[in-house]
């Protein structure tokens, strides 16, 4: 079955630390890849997306992600986190089979200490 | 302002009492879907709709119904809510099935006692 795995469920960092959140997906065909962010009490917002082209994509607020097809991965990175990055982060994949279903990972809760 | 609007934002109800959560989008999007968010499970798709009068089951459709009579509206119906449907629900829309991101509503926190 198609699935999305996020390796870390909870991450605690100090301000200015570097961040990397892992995301792996199970399907080897054509995919659309996303990272969404959910700030406390709010709805999901798009952080960045990859459809094709340059596998290193840049999103809002200094986030970037790298698509590595051979590893079925789409890891999210930020060189220096801020307290305001405290949120839950979801990796999501649209698979191109059977209705273009979107599958979400379980999410990673990031807490940044000031 | 382009948005997806859900109502109500918060709802406490009793087991078996039918309820409807409304969802409306003003972006003329073809594709709409409902998700439930539970701790440790991420978002799971309940139902989706590819256009007016076209709906299909997602991963967790049991206990839910939807309808898509108009392009902008996609209500979620719980005919006989049970405590295991206590969750945070999100409606989302997108202009097409792929090569596009989803736009989410503010969420509806439902508690069934």
Boltz contact constraints between the chains, C-beta under 6 A:
constraints:
  - contact:
      token1: [A, 32]
      token2: [B, 98]
      max_distance: 6.0
  - contact:
      token1: [A, 43]
      token2: [B, 104]
      max_distance: 6.0
  - contact:
      token1: [A, 43]
      token2: [B, 106]
      max_distance: 6.0
  - contact:
      token1: [A, 43]
      token2: [B, 107]
      max_distance: 6.0
  - contact:
      token1: [A, 44]
      token2: [B, 104]
      max_distance: 6.0
  - contact:
      token1: [A, 46]
      token2: [B, 101]
      max_distance: 6.0
  - contact:
      token1: [A, 49]
      token2: [B, 101]
      max_distance: 6.0
  - contact:
      token1: [A, 51]
      token2: [B, 99]
      max_distance: 6.0
  - contact:
      token1: [A, 94]
      token2: [B, 98]
      max_distance: 6.0
  - contact:
      token1: [A, 100]
      token2: [B, 97]
      max_distance: 6.0
  - contact:
      token1: [A, 100]
      token2: [B, 98]
      max_distance: 6.0
  - contact:
      token1: [A, 104]
      token2: [B, 42]
      max_distance: 6.0
  - contact:
      token1: [A, 104]
      token2: [B, 43]
      max_distance: 6.0
  - contact:
      token1: [A, 105]
      token2: [B, 42]
      max_distance: 6.0
  - contact:
      token1: [A, 106]
      token2: [B, 40]
      max_distance: 6.0
  - contact:
      token1: [A, 106]
      token2: [B, 41]
      max_distance: 6.0
  - contact:
      token1: [A, 106]
      token2: [B, 42]
      max_distance: 6.0
  - contact:
      token1: [A, 107]
      token2: [B, 42]
      max_distance: 6.0
